[in-house]
Amino acid sequence: MRSAAVFLAGLIAAPVIMMAQVAPPAATPVGCSKDANDWFNVAYRAARDSAAQPGGKPADVQGLLATRTARTKACAAQFSVDRTSGPQLLPLASLYSEVGEDSLARAAVNKRLGEPGLRDADRADALVTMIGALTKPDTLVIARAEPYMQQLDALPDATVMQKLDAHNRLNGEYRYLDVNDRIRQHSLAIIALGRKLKAASSAGDRTPGTVNPYVLLSAYVNLAEVYADFGHVDSTFMILQQATTDHPEIAAKDADTYLESERERYELVGKPAMTLEANHWLNAPADTRTFDSKGRVTVIEFTAHWCIPCRNSYPAMTQMAAKFGKQGVQFVFATEFYGYLGARQNLDPAAEFAADEEYFVTEHGIHFPVAIADAPPPYQPGTPYVPNVNDGRYKVGGIPQTVVIDRNGTIRRILTGWDTGNAERLPALIAMLLREEPARPTP
């Protein structure tokens, strides 16, 4: 989540450099998407090259993307559900989903599902398309995909690849939305299906009939994080180990690359908390540079202004801070400079600090300390990503990541994402830690 947002945001700045010419009609729904993407690639390269010239302005990627969508939508208008039939209904549905015409997308799939004589494979393809059309970052919309998933699961094992695809789509969206019960449901389904299949040795070495190993590994990771959210760290490690037991065909270096960061994060539980460091702090004295948790129950959330699940956590975090702050519990946010905030682009640290203050303090009512680290060095292809010092110390992957520390300075729980149940589980955990007697100093 973080890398995608940072990448896009770093490119956006000025008005559109190149406007679209009128797009010729495409012969097929697939052609609409291809033509629009081909235009975008040419336009983006031209805008990027122009930006590199002396006095050039940064490419307006948002404008280019909007124009690409407009071109796709104009092309899609030449088709209709009524005039389309057979297999072409599914790419038409995907095209409608791409341009936000969700009701037309569902109508196209429903027409396909209603056609007589569908083979199991055809029905499975239609159900996958419908599930894709309903896989949106909206809990009410995505819930409507579940009955179609049940229909797909009821089909014979010959459709196992379609089942895996659909469960993976849903699981990814539920992971973004942080709905723990659904993450668990779909992760378990992927793991069960994966045992009937063989993974490719690596994502870059696919052979016919094999599955992308990261599709399977991500299910174990997502399930492990759910158990960690509930404090079952032993189960978390068992699940991560099960991934390599179930799929020894995955190259060790690829499995370790994907799983090791998860192991490292949850190995922090039970160990001493580390100091937060930042050159910039909100809601703290001007000379503040570090934050040490020892001696008080502390809740740290790693967050960012562009992160929607982070934003979803703020009401509960402010309520907990108001309630437990009176009992000595410390709350602190940790973020970094990104060079932009919302529509404001190319911000220097002073301007972004002011924008962060408006965002966190004024807009969201965050009145406890917020550590703002300097941005890490720009990513260079072929070199490892280097996070800011706080993210590195706490092995931050997806955000929000919440770390709960007891009075002795020991990390007691690490939660990834913001499930609605956290608003009940976190206060219960904090109350328990407040009841614990602090350790006595060693004589």
C-alpha positions in Angstrom: 0.0 0.0 0.0 2.7 2.4 1.0 4.9 1.9 -2.0 2.1 2.4 -4.6 0.8 5.6 -3.0 4.3 7.1 -2.6 5.2 6.2 -6.2 2.1 7.8 -7.7 2.2 10.9 -5.4 5.8 11.6 -6.3 4.9 12.0 -10.0 1.9 14.3 -9.8 2.2 18.0 -10.1 1.3 20.2 -13.0 -1.6 20.5 -15.6 -1.9 17.8 -18.2 0.9 18.3 -20.8 -0.7 16.2 -23.5 -4.4 16.1 -24.2 -6.1 13.2 -25.9 -7.0 13.2 -29.5 -10.3 11.7 -30.4 -9.9 7.9 -30.1 -11.0 5.8 -33.0 -13.6 3.2 -32.1 -12.2 -0.2 -31.1 -13.6 -3.4 -32.6 -13.9 -5.2 -29.2 -14.2 -4.3 -25.6 -10.7 -5.5 -25.0 -9.5 -3.1 -27.7 -11.0 -0.1 -25.8 -8.7 -0.8 -22.9 -5.7 -1.6 -25.1 -6.1 1.6 -27.1 -6.5 3.8 -24.0 -3.5 2.2 -22.3 -1.3 2.5 -25.5 -2.3 6.2 -25.6 -1.4 6.7 -21.9 2.0 5.0 -22.3 2.9 7.3 -25.2 1.6 10.4 -23.5 3.3 9.6 -20.2 6.7 9.0 -21.8 6.3 12.3 -23.7 5.3 14.2 -20.5 8.2 12.6 -18.6 10.7 13.5 -21.3 9.4 17.1 -21.3 9.7 17.3 -17.6 13.4 16.3 -17.9 14.1 19.3 -20.1 15.4 22.6 -18.5 12.4 24.4 -17.0 10.1 21.4 -17.6 7.2 20.8 -15.3 6.5 17.5 -13.6 4.1 15.2 -15.5 0.5 15.5 -14.5 -0.1 11.8 -14.0 -3.5 12.3 -12.5 -4.6 14.3 -15.5 -3.3 11.7 -17.9 -5.0 8.9 -16.0 -8.3 10.9 -16.1 -7.9 11.4 -19.8 -7.2 7.7 -20.3 -10.5 6.9 -18.4 -12.4 9.3 -20.5 -11.1 7.7 -23.7 -12.0 4.3 -22.4 -15.5 5.4 -21.4 -16.1 7.0 -24.8 -15.0 3.8 -26.5 -17.2 1.7 -24.3 -20.2 3.8 -25.2 -20.3 2.1 -28.7 -21.2 -1.2 -27.1 -24.3 -2.3 -25.3 -25.4 -5.3 -23.3 -28.4 -5.8 -25.5 -26.3 -6.1 -28.7 -23.7 -8.4 -27.2 -23.9 -12.1 -26.5 -21.8 -15.1 -25.7 -18.2 -14.9 -24.4 -17.9 -11.2 -25.4 -20.2 -10.3 -22.5 -17.5 -10.9 -20.0 -14.8 -8.6 -21.5 -17.6 -6.1 -21.9 -18.4 -6.4 -18.2 -14.8 -5.9 -17.3 -14.7 -2.8 -19.5 -17.8 -1.4 -17.8 -16.2 -2.0 -14.4 -13.0 -0.3 -15.5 -14.9 3.0 -16.3 -17.2 2.8 -13.2 -20.3 1.6 -15.0 -20.9 -1.1 -12.3 -24.6 -1.7 -13.0 -23.9 -2.3 -16.7 -21.1 -4.7 -15.7 -23.4 -6.7 -13.6 -26.1 -6.7 -16.3 -23.6 -8.1 -18.8 -22.5 -10.9 -16.4 -26.1 -11.8 -15.5 -27.0 -12.0 -19.2 -24.0 -14.4 -19.7 -25.0 -16.5 -16.6 -28.6 -16.7 -18.0 -27.5 -18.1 -21.4 -28.4 -21.7 -21.9 -25.9 -24.6 -22.2 -23.0 -23.0 -20.2 -20.2 -25.4 -19.4 -18.8 -25.4 -15.9 -15.7 -23.5 -17.1 -17.9 -20.8 -18.8 -20.0 -20.4 -15.7 -16.9 -20.2 -13.5 -15.4 -17.4 -15.8 -18.7 -15.5 -15.5 -18.8 -15.8 -11.7 -15.2 -14.6 -11.5 -16.0 -11.6 -13.6 -19.0 -10.8 -11.4 -16.9 -11.2 -8.3 -14.3 -8.8 -9.8 -17.0 -6.3 -10.5 -18.1 -6.4 -6.9 -14.6 -6.3 -5.4 -14.6 -2.7 -4.3 -13.2 -0.9 -1.3 -16.6 -0.8 0.2 -17.8 -3.4 2.8 -21.4 -3.2 1.6 -20.6 -3.7 -2.1 -18.0 -6.4 -1.6 -20.4 -8.3 0.6 -22.6 -8.8 -2.4 -19.9 -10.8 -4.0 -20.1 -13.6 -1.4 -23.1 -15.4 -2.8 -21.4 -15.6 -6.2 -18.3 -16.9 -4.5 -20.4 -19.7 -2.9 -21.8 -20.6 -6.4 -18.3 -20.8 -7.7 -17.1 -22.9 -4.8 -19.9 -25.3 -5.5 -18.6 -26.0 -9.0 -16.4 -29.1 -9.7 -12.6 -29.2 -9.0 -11.9 -28.6 -12.7 -12.6 -24.9 -12.0 -10.0 -24.7 -9.2 -8.0 -22.0 -10.9 -11.0 -19.7 -11.2 -11.9 -20.4 -7.6 -8.3 -19.4 -6.6 -8.5 -16.3 -8.7 -11.8 -15.2 -7.1 -10.8 -15.9 -3.5 -7.5 -14.0 -4.1 -9.3 -11.0 -5.4 -11.7 -10.9 -2.4 -8.9 -11.6 0.1 -6.8 -8.7 -1.2 -9.7 -6.3 -0.9 -10.7 -7.5 2.5 -7.0 -7.1 3.6 -7.1 -3.5 2.4 -10.4 -3.0 4.3 -9.0 -5.0 7.3 -12.1 -7.2 7.8 -10.5 -9.9 9.8 -13.3 -12.6 9.7 -13.4 -12.4 5.9 -9.6 -12.4 5.6 -9.5 -15.6 7.6 -12.3 -17.1 5.5 -10.7 -16.4 2.1 -7.1 -17.1 3.3 -8.2 -20.6 4.5 -10.0 -21.2 1.2 -6.9 -20.2 -0.8 -4.7 -22.4 1.4 -7.1 -25.4 0.9 -7.2 -24.8 -2.9 -3.5 -24.3 -3.0 -2.9 -27.8 -1.6 -4.5 -29.2 -4.8 -2.1 -27.2 -7.0 1.6 -26.7 -7.5 3.2 -23.3 -7.2 5.8 -22.1 -9.6 9.3 -22.1 -8.0 9.3 -18.3 -8.3 7.0 -15.6 -9.7 9.4 -15.1 -12.6 9.6 -18.7 -13.5 6.0 -19.7 -14.3 5.3 -23.0 -16.1 1.9 -24.1 -17.5 -0.4 -25.4 -14.8 1.5 -23.8 -11.9 0.3 -20.9 -9.7 2.1 -17.7 -8.9 3.8 -18.5 -5.5 3.0 -15.1 -4.1 -0.8 -15.7 -4.5 -0.4 -18.7 -2.2 2.1 -17.2 0.2 0.0 -14.0 0.7 -2.8 -16.2 2.0 -0.6 -17.6 4.8 0.7 -14.1 5.5 -2.8 -12.6 5.7 -4.0 -15.4 8.0 -0.9 -15.1 10.2 -1.6 -11.3 10.6 -5.2 -12.0 11.7 -4.0 -14.3 14.5 -1.4 -11.8 15.5 -4.1 -9.1 15.8 -5.7 -11.3 18.5 -2.4 -11.8 20.3 -1.9 -15.4 19.1 1.7 -15.0 18.1 2.6 -18.7 18.4 -0.2 -19.5 15.8 1.2 -16.7 13.6 4.6 -18.5 13.4 3.0 -21.9 12.9 1.0 -20.5 9.9 4.1 -19.0 8.4 6.0 -22.2 8.8 3.1 -24.1 7.3 3.5 -22.2 4.0 6.9 -23.7 3.3 5.7 -27.2 4.5 2.7 -27.1 2.2 4.7 -25.8 -0.8 8.3 -27.0 -0.7 8.4 -26.5 -4.5 8.7 -22.7 -3.9 12.3 -21.7 -4.0 13.6 -21.0 -0.5 14.9 -17.6 -1.4 11.5 -16.5 -2.7 9.6 -17.9 0.3 12.1 -16.3 2.7 11.9 -13.0 0.9 8.1 -12.9 1.4 7.8 -14.5 4.8 10.9 -13.4 6.7 9.8 -9.8 7.1 6.6 -11.1 8.8 8.6 -13.4 11.1 10.9 -10.5 12.0 8.0 -8.2 12.8 6.3 -10.6 15.2 9.6 -11.7 16.8 9.5 -8.2 18.3 6.7 -9.2 20.6 8.1 -9.9 24.0 11.2 -7.8 23.3 12.1 -4.3 24.6 10.5 -1.4 22.6 12.8 0.9 20.7 13.0 4.6 20.9 11.2 6.6 18.2 13.4 9.2 16.5 12.4 12.2 14.3 13.5 15.7 13.6 10.0 17.0 13.5 7.2 16.5 16.1 3.6 17.7 16.3 2.1 18.2 19.8 5.5 18.1 21.5 8.1 20.7 22.6 10.1 22.2 19.8 13.3 20.5 20.9 11.9 17.0 20.9 13.9 14.5 18.9 13.1 11.1 20.6 10.3 9.3 22.4 10.9 6.6 25.0 8.0 4.5 26.1 9.5 2.9 29.2 7.6 3.4 32.5 4.1 3.9 30.9 1.7 1.8 28.9 2.2 3.1 25.3 0.4 2.8 22.0 2.2 3.6 18.8 0.5 3.8 15.5 2.5 3.9 12.3 0.4 5.9 9.9 0.3 8.2 6.9 -2.0 11.0 5.6 -2.7 9.0 2.4 -3.7 5.8 4.1 -7.5 5.3 4.3 -7.5 2.4 6.8 -5.2 4.6 9.0 -7.8 7.4 8.8 -10.5 4.9 9.8 -8.6 4.2 13.1 -8.4 7.9 14.2 -11.8 8.2 15.9 -11.1 5.2 18.1 -7.5 6.3 18.7 -8.6 9.8 19.9 -11.3 8.3 22.1 -8.9 5.9 23.7 -6.3 8.6 24.2 -9.0 10.8 25.9 -10.0 7.9 28.2 -6.7 6.2 29.0 -4.6 9.3 28.9 -6.0 10.2 32.3 -4.6 6.9 33.6 -1.1 7.6 32.3 -1.3 5.8 29.0 0.8 7.4 26.2 -0.4 7.5 22.6 2.0 8.5 19.7 1.8 8.4 15.9 4.8 7.9 13.7 4.8 9.0 10.0 7.2 10.6 7.6 7.4 13.4 5.0 6.1 12.4 1.5 6.5 15.6 -0.4 2.8 16.1 -0.8 -0.5 16.1 1.0 -3.7 15.7 -0.9 -3.7 18.0 -3.9 -0.7 20.0 -2.5 2.3 18.8 -4.4 6.1 19.4 -4.2 6.0 20.5 -0.6 9.3 21.3 1.2 9.6 20.0 4.8 8.4 23.3 6.3 5.3 23.4 4.1 4.5 19.7 4.7 4.9 20.1 8.4 2.3 22.8 8.4 0.0 20.7 6.2 0.5 17.7 8.5 -0.5 19.9 11.5 -3.6 20.9 9.7 -4.4 17.3 8.7 -3.7 15.5 12.0 -4.4 18.2 14.6 -7.1 20.4 13.0 -8.9 17.9 10.8 -8.7 14.7 12.9 -8.2 16.1 16.4 -5.0 14.3 17.1 -3.6 16.0 20.2 -0.9 13.5 21.3 2.6 13.5 19.8 3.2 12.8 16.1 6.7 11.9 15.0 7.4 13.0 11.5 10.6 11.4 10.1 12.5 12.8 7.1 11.8 11.1 3.9 14.1 8.2 3.2 16.4 8.4 0.1 14.6 8.0 -3.2 14.3 4.4 -4.3 16.8 3.3 -6.9 16.0 0.3 -9.1 18.0 -2.7 -8.3 18.8 -1.6 -4.7 17.0 -2.5 -1.5 14.4 -0.1 -0.2 15.6 1.7 2.9 12.8 2.8 5.2 13.0 5.6 7.7 14.6 4.6 11.0 11.4 4.1 12.9 9.8 1.9 10.3 13.0 -0.1 10.1 13.2 -0.7 13.8 9.6 -1.8 14.1 9.6 -3.8 10.8 6.7 -1.8 9.5 5.1 -3.3 6.4 1.5 -2.5 5.7 0.0 0.4 7.7 -1.6 1.2 10.0 0.6 -0.8 12.2 -0.2 -0.5 16.0 2.3 -1.5 18.6 1.3 -1.8 22.3 3.9 -1.6 25.0 3.6 -2.3 28.7 5.0 -0.3 31.6 8.3 -2.3 31.5 8.9 -1.2 28.0 8.1 -4.6 26.5 6.2 -5.0 23.2 3.1 -6.9 24.0 1.2 -6.8 20.7 1.6 -5.8 17.1 -1.6 -5.2 15.0 -1.5 -4.7 11.2 -4.4 -2.9 9.6 -7.5 -1.6 11.3 -10.2 -4.1 11.8 -13.4 -2.6 13.4 -12.9 -5.1 16.2 -9.8 -3.3 17.2 -11.9 -0.6 18.8 -12.9 -3.2 21.4 -9.8 -5.4 21.6 -7.3 -2.5 22.1 -9.1 -0.9 25.1 -9.4 -4.4 26.7 -5.7 -5.0 26.2 -4.8 -1.5 27.6 -7.0 -2.1 30.6 -5.3 -5.4 31.2 -1.8 -3.9 31.0 -2.8 -1.2 33.4 -3.8 -3.8 36.0 -0.4 -5.5 35.8 2.1 -4.7 38.4 5.3 -3.2 36.9 8.4 -5.3 37.3 10.6 -4.5 40.3 14.1 -3.3 39.6 16.7 -6.0 40.0 18.7 -5.5 43.3 
